[in-house]
Amino acid sequence: MTLVRPWLWPALRRYVLGILLPLVVLGLLAEDVLEHQRAAFETPLLLWLHAHTPPALIALSLALHTLGSPR
């Protein structure tokens, strides 16, 4: 007697990879956010984005920030 029928393995694999794995990753990221920790990839990514951002996009983001600020 087998614990799981052979035709059920693909469905279990999809369940683990499609639902449980993303939930675990999201939980780990949420824990870091609550503890105010930066992810290892965050600082290099932000520095790269800052170095490659055109001035027009910076001006647009500052304008949107000004329009959306509560003051």
N, C-alpha and C positions, 0 to 999 in steps of 0.2 A: 504494500500500500504506500503510495507516494503522498507526500504532504501537499504538494501543489500539482495540479494537472499540467501536462506539458503545453497545452494550448493556452494556458493562462500566463506563461512567462512573458510573452511580448507585452501584454496589458500591464503586468506588474512593472516591467522595465519602463514603459511610458509613464506610469504613475510616479515612479521614483524620480526619473529624470525630468518630467514635466511639472510636477507639483512639489514634491518634497525637497528636491535640490534647490530650486529657486527660493523656497521659503527659508531654508537654512541660510543661504547666502544673504537674503534680506534681513534675517534676524541678526546675523553677525555684523552687518553694516549698521543696523539700527542700534545695536549695543555700542558700537564705536561712536555714533552720533550722540547718544545719550551721555557718554563719558567724555565728550568733546575731544576725541582723538582724531587725528588726520589719518586717512588711508595712506599707504606707502606710495601709491601712484599719484596722489593728489597734488603735492607740491611740484614735482617735475612737469605734470600736465599743465598746471596753472602758469608756471614759468614759460613753457613753450607757447601757450595761448597768448600770453602777454607779449612775447617777442614777435609773434606773427599776426597781431591784430592791426588792421589798417586804421589810420587816424579817423576816418569817417565813421567807422563802427564805434570807436570810443566816444565820439561826439554824440552819436545817436543814443548810445547807452546812457550817457550822462543826461541827455535831454529827457529820456524816458524815466530815469531815476528822479529827476526834478519834478516831472509831471505827476509821478506816482507817490511822491513823498507827502506825508500828512500835513506838513506845514505850508 
